Protein backbone atom coordinates (compact mmCIF):
# COMPACT_ATOMS: atom_id res chain seq x y z
CA UNK A 1 0.00 0.00 0.00
CA UNK A 2 2.92 2.34 0.66
CA UNK A 3 3.99 2.04 -2.99
CA UNK A 4 0.53 3.09 -4.19
CA UNK A 5 0.56 6.05 -1.80
CA UNK A 6 4.00 7.04 -3.10
CA UNK A 7 2.79 6.81 -6.71
CA UNK A 8 -0.21 9.00 -5.81
CA UNK A 9 2.12 11.68 -4.40
CA UNK A 10 4.29 11.52 -7.53
CA UNK A 11 1.17 11.67 -9.72
CA UNK A 12 0.03 14.86 -7.97
CA UNK A 13 3.44 16.46 -8.65
CA UNK A 14 3.32 15.36 -12.30
CA UNK A 15 -0.27 16.56 -12.61
CA UNK A 16 0.82 20.00 -11.38
CA UNK A 17 3.51 20.03 -14.07
CA UNK A 18 0.92 19.08 -16.71
CA UNK A 19 -1.35 21.92 -15.53
CA UNK A 20 1.51 24.37 -16.11
CA UNK A 21 2.44 22.85 -19.48
CA UNK A 22 -0.97 22.69 -21.17
CA UNK A 23 -2.85 25.34 -19.17
CA UNK A 24 -5.11 25.11 -16.15
CA UNK A 25 -8.47 25.09 -17.98
CA UNK A 26 -7.54 22.34 -20.41
CA UNK A 27 -5.76 20.28 -17.76
CA UNK A 28 -8.74 20.55 -15.41
CA UNK A 29 -11.02 19.02 -18.06
CA UNK A 30 -8.81 15.98 -18.66
CA UNK A 31 -6.85 15.48 -15.45
CA UNK A 32 -8.81 16.93 -12.51
CA UNK A 33 -10.59 13.74 -11.40
CA UNK A 34 -8.05 11.30 -12.82
CA UNK A 35 -6.85 9.03 -9.99
CA UNK A 36 -4.10 6.47 -9.48
CA UNK A 37 -5.75 3.13 -8.73
CA UNK A 38 -2.83 0.74 -9.07
CA UNK A 39 0.89 1.12 -8.49
CA UNK A 40 2.37 -1.90 -10.31
CA UNK A 41 2.02 -0.28 -13.67
CA UNK A 42 0.51 3.13 -13.03
CA UNK A 43 -3.22 2.79 -13.63
CA UNK A 44 -5.17 6.02 -13.88
CA UNK A 45 -8.93 5.82 -13.64
CA UNK A 46 -11.78 8.16 -14.46
CA UNK A 47 -15.55 7.78 -14.64
CA UNK A 48 -15.80 8.56 -18.35
CA UNK A 49 -15.21 6.31 -21.35
CA UNK A 50 -14.83 9.39 -23.56
CA UNK A 51 -12.19 11.01 -21.35
CA UNK A 52 -10.25 7.74 -21.11
CA UNK A 53 -10.19 7.36 -24.91
CA UNK A 54 -8.85 10.92 -25.35
CA UNK A 55 -6.30 10.49 -22.55
CA UNK A 56 -5.00 7.28 -24.15
CA UNK A 57 -4.74 8.82 -27.60
CA UNK A 58 -3.39 12.24 -26.71
CA UNK A 59 -1.68 12.20 -23.30
CA UNK A 60 -0.46 8.66 -22.51
CA UNK A 61 3.04 9.12 -23.92
CA UNK A 62 3.45 12.49 -22.18
CA UNK A 63 2.42 11.04 -18.82
CA UNK A 64 4.77 8.05 -19.22
CA UNK A 65 7.67 10.38 -20.06
CA UNK A 66 6.94 12.55 -17.01
CA UNK A 67 6.90 9.51 -14.70
CA UNK A 68 10.15 8.27 -16.28
CA UNK A 69 11.75 11.68 -15.90
CA UNK A 70 10.71 11.87 -12.24
CA UNK A 71 11.64 8.28 -11.29
CA UNK A 72 14.53 7.70 -13.76
CA UNK A 73 13.01 4.38 -14.83
CA UNK A 74 10.49 3.57 -17.57
CA UNK A 75 6.92 3.42 -16.26
CA UNK A 76 3.96 1.98 -18.15
CA UNK A 77 0.70 3.87 -17.74
CA UNK A 78 -2.70 2.31 -18.32
CA UNK A 79 -6.14 3.84 -18.12
CA UNK A 80 -9.31 2.41 -16.65
CA UNK A 81 -12.81 3.73 -17.18
CA UNK A 82 -15.08 3.24 -14.19
CA UNK A 83 -18.14 4.41 -16.13
CA UNK A 84 -21.05 2.00 -16.05
CA UNK A 85 -22.83 2.06 -19.35
CA UNK A 86 -26.57 2.61 -19.10
CA UNK A 87 -26.93 0.75 -22.40
CA UNK A 88 -25.30 -2.35 -20.91
CA UNK A 89 -27.57 -2.18 -17.88
CA UNK A 90 -30.67 -1.78 -20.09
CA UNK A 91 -29.84 -4.95 -22.05
CA UNK A 92 -29.78 -7.21 -19.01
CA UNK A 93 -32.89 -9.38 -19.36
CA UNK A 94 -35.06 -9.55 -16.31
CA UNK A 95 -37.17 -12.66 -15.79
CA UNK A 96 -40.67 -11.64 -15.01
CA UNK A 97 -43.49 -13.89 -13.95
CA UNK A 98 -44.96 -13.65 -17.47
CA UNK A 99 -41.74 -14.82 -19.19
CA UNK A 100 -41.31 -17.62 -16.65
CA UNK A 101 -44.85 -18.89 -17.32
CA UNK A 102 -44.31 -18.68 -21.08
CA UNK A 103 -41.07 -20.65 -20.79
CA UNK A 104 -42.73 -23.32 -18.62
CA UNK A 105 -45.67 -23.55 -21.02
CA UNK A 106 -43.40 -24.01 -24.04
CA UNK A 107 -41.50 -26.77 -22.24
CA UNK A 108 -44.72 -28.71 -21.55
CA UNK A 109 -45.83 -28.79 -25.18
C-alpha positions as CSV (number, residue, x, y, z in Angstrom):
1,X,0.0,0.0,0.0
2,X,2.9,2.3,0.7
3,X,4.0,2.0,-3.0
4,X,0.5,3.1,-4.2
5,X,0.6,6.1,-1.8
6,X,4.0,7.0,-3.1
7,X,2.8,6.8,-6.7
8,X,-0.2,9.0,-5.8
9,X,2.1,11.7,-4.4
10,X,4.3,11.5,-7.5
11,X,1.2,11.7,-9.7
12,X,0.0,14.9,-8.0
13,X,3.4,16.5,-8.6
14,X,3.3,15.4,-12.3
15,X,-0.3,16.6,-12.6
16,X,0.8,20.0,-11.4
17,X,3.5,20.0,-14.1
18,X,0.9,19.1,-16.7
19,X,-1.3,21.9,-15.5
20,X,1.5,24.4,-16.1
21,X,2.4,22.9,-19.5
22,X,-1.0,22.7,-21.2
23,X,-2.8,25.3,-19.2
24,X,-5.1,25.1,-16.1
25,X,-8.5,25.1,-18.0
26,X,-7.5,22.3,-20.4
27,X,-5.8,20.3,-17.8
28,X,-8.7,20.5,-15.4
29,X,-11.0,19.0,-18.1
30,X,-8.8,16.0,-18.7
31,X,-6.8,15.5,-15.4
32,X,-8.8,16.9,-12.5
33,X,-10.6,13.7,-11.4
34,X,-8.0,11.3,-12.8
35,X,-6.9,9.0,-10.0
36,X,-4.1,6.5,-9.5
37,X,-5.8,3.1,-8.7
38,X,-2.8,0.7,-9.1
39,X,0.9,1.1,-8.5
40,X,2.4,-1.9,-10.3
41,X,2.0,-0.3,-13.7
42,X,0.5,3.1,-13.0
43,X,-3.2,2.8,-13.6
44,X,-5.2,6.0,-13.9
45,X,-8.9,5.8,-13.6
46,X,-11.8,8.2,-14.5
47,X,-15.6,7.8,-14.6
48,X,-15.8,8.6,-18.4
49,X,-15.2,6.3,-21.3
50,X,-14.8,9.4,-23.6
51,X,-12.2,11.0,-21.3
52,X,-10.2,7.7,-21.1
53,X,-10.2,7.4,-24.9
54,X,-8.9,10.9,-25.3
55,X,-6.3,10.5,-22.6
56,X,-5.0,7.3,-24.2
57,X,-4.7,8.8,-27.6
58,X,-3.4,12.2,-26.7
59,X,-1.7,12.2,-23.3
60,X,-0.5,8.7,-22.5
61,X,3.0,9.1,-23.9
62,X,3.5,12.5,-22.2
63,X,2.4,11.0,-18.8
64,X,4.8,8.1,-19.2
65,X,7.7,10.4,-20.1
66,X,6.9,12.6,-17.0
67,X,6.9,9.5,-14.7
68,X,10.2,8.3,-16.3
69,X,11.8,11.7,-15.9
70,X,10.7,11.9,-12.2
71,X,11.6,8.3,-11.3
72,X,14.5,7.7,-13.8
73,X,13.0,4.4,-14.8
74,X,10.5,3.6,-17.6
75,X,6.9,3.4,-16.3
76,X,4.0,2.0,-18.1
77,X,0.7,3.9,-17.7
78,X,-2.7,2.3,-18.3
79,X,-6.1,3.8,-18.1
80,X,-9.3,2.4,-16.6
81,X,-12.8,3.7,-17.2
82,X,-15.1,3.2,-14.2
83,X,-18.1,4.4,-16.1
84,X,-21.0,2.0,-16.1
85,X,-22.8,2.1,-19.4
86,X,-26.6,2.6,-19.1
87,X,-26.9,0.7,-22.4
88,X,-25.3,-2.4,-20.9
89,X,-27.6,-2.2,-17.9
90,X,-30.7,-1.8,-20.1
91,X,-29.8,-5.0,-22.1
92,X,-29.8,-7.2,-19.0
93,X,-32.9,-9.4,-19.4
94,X,-35.1,-9.5,-16.3
95,X,-37.2,-12.7,-15.8
96,X,-40.7,-11.6,-15.0
97,X,-43.5,-13.9,-13.9
98,X,-45.0,-13.6,-17.5
99,X,-41.7,-14.8,-19.2
100,X,-41.3,-17.6,-16.6
101,X,-44.9,-18.9,-17.3
102,X,-44.3,-18.7,-21.1
103,X,-41.1,-20.6,-20.8
104,X,-42.7,-23.3,-18.6
105,X,-45.7,-23.6,-21.0
106,X,-43.4,-24.0,-24.0
107,X,-41.5,-26.8,-22.2
108,X,-44.7,-28.7,-21.6
109,X,-45.8,-28.8,-25.2
